[in-house]
Amino acid sequence: MALDPVHLTRSLIDIESITYNEGEVGVWLERYLFGLKFEVERMAVPQPPESRQAGDRFNVYASTDGVQPDVVLSTHMDTVPPFLASSEDQEFIYGRGSCDAKGIIAAQTAAAVRLREMGIKVGLLFVVGEERDSAGARVANEHPKGSQFLINGEPTDNRLALASKGALRATIRASGKMGHSAYPELGESAIHKLVLALERVLALDLPMVEDVGSSTLNIGMIEGGHAPNVIADAAEAHVLVRLVGPSEELRAKIEAAVEGLATVEFTLEIPFIRMRKIEGLETMVAAFTTDIPALTNWGEPLLLGPGSIHVAHTPYEKLAKKELFQAIDLYTEVAVRLLR
């Protein structure tokens, strides 16, 4: 079966696979890889209660029959909402997942075929849930295949990442007493307390590492209250910090900042990581997080992929065809150099 990377990318984009709904694209990819003469295996990933989905979801692992891989190429099948169908012009492929990360699936698949023809023991690992909680990567980490290296794919403009920022998620909650807004002395506004707590959090000095940059903090969601004329008895905010080192000191600072006004619950942490340099390849520092910290049993990690993170998660997501084909060459080159 001939492999057309552009057609493969568009075929994958046109299967909606927003996180928790990856089953259909997994089935399609499983059949496609089987047609390329790979041995294909599913790794079931449970649906969490909050997904409100009943469909099966699973990772897809492919390799040469009976061969333990030396290097595995990996990325994710899920996308963020909303679904955007594919299109193309002479220069770009457009649509949800074009660069994050269905174009990367196509590039890694083409590279794996090339590496297999060169006699290199290569595997492919495509996981679910990266855009939420790395659930697929955590399942895969319980079933490693003995590889020496894992080349993870995310949009890095085809530059090798020397580091990837971690992530710390926190939910900050304030409570109060409901009342009529005409008589504020009879109630206690949870929203007012939350606003003051968040003001303190925003004023914190965040950690910085000279060759990486600063941690960043985003208040992504605020919820609370019942109506404009009702004093709110509960409110909460969801905060995400991009880490450039250990989180312990920052956790303590956040807890101290909200003390007396609100409570804080840390709901997810993905650690900051550093990775190797390869002579002659362009490099960058990824300000985003990846599945790599959840795939520790799959070998030494590297991070590389076509496309710009600046258009991922936007209505304008796209991937240059030139970058797609360059990525095939890069994945092949990196794998060969690692195994020399």
N, C-alpha and C positions, 0 to 999 in steps of 0.2 A: 504494500500500500504506500503510495507516494505521500509524503508529508509536506503540506503547504502551510508554513507558519502563520501567514495572514489569514487564510481560510480557517485554520484551527482556532486562532484567537477569536475571530468573529463567531464561530460556532459555539464556543464556550460563553462568550458574552451574551448570546441570545438565549441562553438557559438561565432563567432567574435563579440566583442562589444566595439571596440575602441570608445572613447568619440564622441558623436553625432550619433553613429550607434548602440544604445542600444535597438532598438525596438524588434529585434528578440529574444534576450535573455530575455527581459521583458515578451513577449508573452509565451515563454517556461516556465519561472518561475511561471507565473500566473497560468498556467494549472497544473504545478507540485504541487503547494501549494493548489490548489483546490482539487487535488487528495488526499491530506493529511487532507481533511475536514476542511480547513480554509476558512473563508469568505475573499475574495480577492477584493481589490479596486485599480483602476488605478488613478494616479495623473498626468495629462498631463503636459509636460514640453516643452515649445516652442523651436524650432530650432533657434539659432542666425544666422544672415546673414553670418558671417564668417565661419559657418560650411559647407556651400554649400551642405547641405543634405536636402532632401525632406521627408524622412521617419519619422514616428511618434516616439516619445520617451516619456517615462513616468516612474514615480516611481511606485513601487509595495508595497502596504501595505496589510498585512494579520493579521487576528485575529480570535478569537472565535466569532461566530455570536452574535451580539448585546451586546458584553461585552466591557466595557471601560478598557483598560489595565492598570495595575499598573507599569509594566516595559516593555520597548520596546528594542529589539535587532536590531541593524541597521548597515549597511555597504553599499558599492556602487557596482553597476553592471558594470560600465565602466572600461576599461583598457587603458593603454598607448599603442602606436604602438611599434613594429610591432606585428601582430597576430602570435602566436606560438601554434600549436596544442598540445594536451595533450599526455603524455606517463607516464609510471610508471615502477618502479622496486620494489623490496621487501620493500625498505625503504622510497622512495620518490614518490610524484606526481610532474610531470614537466609540464611546459607550461605557456603561458601568463595568468596571473590572478590566478595562483595556490595559491600564498600567498596574492596577492593584487588584488581582494579580494574575489575570487570565492570559495576558500577553506573556507573562513570565512562565506560566505553565507551558505555553507553546514553545518558548525559547529553550526551556530546560528539557522538554521532550525531544526536540530536534537535536540538542547537544548530546543527550543520552544515546540516541540512535548512532550518532557519529562516534561517540566514545566506545560504544559496544563494537562497532566495526573496526576500531583500532585495537581491540583486545583488552580494553580497560574494564574492570569489574565495577559497574555503575548501577545505582538504584535511583528510583524516583519516589518521593514521598509527598503526597498532596493531602493537606489536612483541612479540617473544618474548624470553625469557631475562632479563628485568629482575631477577627474584628471585635470580639467581645471579651473572651476570657482564656483563649488558648486551650480550650477543652480538648480539641483534637490532638494538639501537640502533647498534652499531658497523657493522653491515652497511648499515643505512639511511643512515648518515652518508656512505657512499660513493656514494649515489644521491640527493642533495638535489634538491628541486623548485623552488628559487629563492624560497622564502617569506621574507617580512620578519620574521615572528614565529612562535614555537613556543609554544603554551600546553600545557604538560605536565600531566597529571592524576595526582594522588596524594591520599590522604585528608588534607585540611588543614582540615576543618570549614568548607569554603567560604570560607576566608580566604586572601588572597593572600600567598604566602611571600616575605619579603624576603631570605631566605638559606636555604641548604640545607647541612647539614654534609656533609663528605666522609667517606671511609672508607679505612682502612689496615688490610689484613689481613697477619698475620705468622704463620709457623709456627716455633715454638721447639723445637729438638731437642736432646736430651741422649743421650750414649752411655756405656756402662759395660762391665762384665765379668760374664757370667753365672756363678752359683755356687749352692751350697746355702745356704739362708737360716740354717742352724744355724752356719755359719762365715762370717760377714760379712767377716772379714779376708781371705778368699780371693777375694772378688768386689768389684765396684764398682757400686752401684745407680744406674742412669740415672734412675729415678724420684725418688730422694732428691735428686739433683742438679737435676732439673727443678723439683721443689717449691721448692727454695731460689732458683732463678733466677726463678720466677714470683713469689715473695714480694718479690724486689727490683723486679720490673716493677710490681707492684701499689703499691709505695711511691713511684713516680715522681710528681713534680709535673707535671700535664698542662697544656698551654696553655689560656688563657682569653681571650676577647674580650668586652669589656664589654657590647656591645649584642646579643651572640649567646649567650654562656654558655661553659661549659667543654667541652673535649674529654672524652669518656668512654671507658673501656676495659673490655672484657668478655672473659674467658677462657671461650670457648664449648665447647671440647672438649679432653679429655685422654685420651691413649691410651698404652699401654705395658705391658710385663711379660708373663709367661706363666702364673704361678700364685702363690698367696700364699707358698709355700715355696721359690720360686725368685727369686734376685736378678736384677732386671731389667737386661738389657743394652742396651735402647733404650726411649725414651719421647719423646713429643712433645705439644705443646699448640698449639691454634689460637686466635689472639687477634684481636680486631677493635677498632680505635680509631675513634671518630667524630671527625673532624678539624674544627677551626675556623680553620684557616690552613694554611700550608705544612707539609710533613711532615719536612723535612730535619733539623731540630734534634731532633725526637722520635725519628726513626730512630736517630740517634747515641746518644741517651739509652738506648734499648732495647738496642742493641748493647753499650754499656758495662755495663749492668745485668747482662746474662747472661754477660759475658766470664769465661772460666775454668770455667764450668759447662755452658754450652750454646751452640749456634749459632742464628742467626735468619735466616730467609729471608722477605723481603717479597714477597707473592704477588699483591697487587692494591692499586691506589690509585685512588680516585675523589676529585677535588679538591673543596674547599670553594668554594661560589659565592655571590655576591650578585646580587639581582635588583631590578628597578625597583618603585617604589611607584606606585599609581594613586589619586588623590585620592578620598576617600569610601568606599573599600573597606577592610574589616577586614583586618588583617595578622597574620602569625605568623612564627616562625623554625622551619624543619623540622629536627628533630634526626636525621632519617634521610637516606639518599642516594637519588638518582633516576637516571633515564637521561639527564638533561639534559647532564651533562658529556661524554657520548658522542654528542650530537646537535648539535655546534657548527656544522654546515653548514646547519642548518635555520632560522636566523634568531635574533633576540634571544629568550631564553627567559623564560617566566613559569611559575609553579607554582601550581595551584589545583585543588581537587576536593572533592566531598562526602564525608562520613564521617569517622570518628575513627580515627587511626592506633593509638589505644590498644586497639581491638578487632580490628584487623587482625592476622593470624597467630595468632589465638586460636580456641578452640572456639566462641566467642560472637560471631563476626564478624556484623555487621549494618549496615544502612543505613536511615536514616529516609527514608520516602517523601517527606516534606516537603523534606528536603535534596536529594534527587534532582531534584525539580522546580525548586528554587531554583538548582541548579547549571546547569540548562539556560539559565535567565535570565542567570546570571552569565557563563557562557561567551559568550553572545551579546553582552552588554553590553561585556565586556572587548575582544572582537574589534572591535566597532564603534568603541569609544573609541581603540583603538590605531591604527586606520586613518583617523581623522579628519584 
